[in-house]
Amino acid sequence: MSLVEFFTGPWHLPFMQRAFAVAVIITGLVCGVVGVYVVLRGMAFIGEAVSHSAFPGVALAYAVQGNLLLGGALAGLTTSLPIALVSQNRRLKEDTVIGVFFSCAFGLGIVLVSTQDSWSTDLSSFLFGQVLAVGPEDVWTAAGVGAVLVTVVLLLSKELVAVSLDRETSRAAGLPVMRLDLILYTVVTATIVMSLEAVGNVLVLSLLITPAAAARMLTERLWAMTLLASLIGGTVALAGLYVSYAYDLAAGGSIVCVLTAMFVAVWCLAPRHGLLARARQQNRETWRPTADQMAPT
């Protein structure tokens, strides 16, 4: 199916328009902006931890016939906030603390699921995503929550960057490091829970990390990195949904695969930090004549 056929046909279907709106809001706006600070902080592991720690909350909500996303959000916060608090003790590295709480939460989720006789489509959609099934209320919820999260991050941008680059200097300068950690962990948790509907628990980390990582290869400036991450995330999410519909593939998996392909392309072709640019630079340095070679004989 060509792009012309797509935009003159399936594009006008209400469910497809809702899927595009949610994908752009979550992947482009929210994950693009929040992911920048996750990449700068080097805390990709927390994204994986929160997405998996939401599992017991979803399993418990399913067991009591409650709201799956609300259960996931509460479980994610119950895991991420203690991680932020325990990580203040610099005797333990952040990834060590994450590993302790993350494995415990996921183990609890497995125990809760084992109490159920069978899986349902609701629980499987949490694991693998179901962006094509979102309703009008989901679009407005994503837009409202996303606007709040992006506003919080942008208002605290300077402080979050300072803490990400040098925690001890930030603490000495009087910045509330622990409070900023708690805010960032809360924002990351909310972003991940929002993204579960788009790609599911298994693939959510890609939305948070890949657009920001690609933008990091293209620029050194924070504002440009934030803008590029949002543009890359939104554009690629649309491309992934098009691929999904045109070839009858899973929507969440298609978005993640297109995102990864885009990152590989940027990693190879980035003008300053890409693989080809570095190879050319090394080649020029290898063949640059030395002073002895240039001296007249």
Protein Blocks (a to p, Z undefined) as FASTA:
>chain_A
ZZklmmmmmmmpmklmmmmmmmmmmmmmmmmmmmmmmmmnopmmmmmmmmmmmmmmmmmm
mmnopafklmmmmmmmmmmmmmmmmmmpmkbcfklmmmmmmmmmmmmmmmmmmmpfbdcf
klmmmmnopaklccfklmmmmmmmmmmmmmmmmmmmmmmmmmmmommlmmmnopafklmm
mmmmmmmmmmmmmmmmmnojmlmmmmmmmmmmmmmmmpcbfklmmmmmmmmmmmmmmmmm
mmmmmnopafklmmmmmmmmmmmmmmmmomklmmklmmmmmmmmmmpccfklmpcZZ
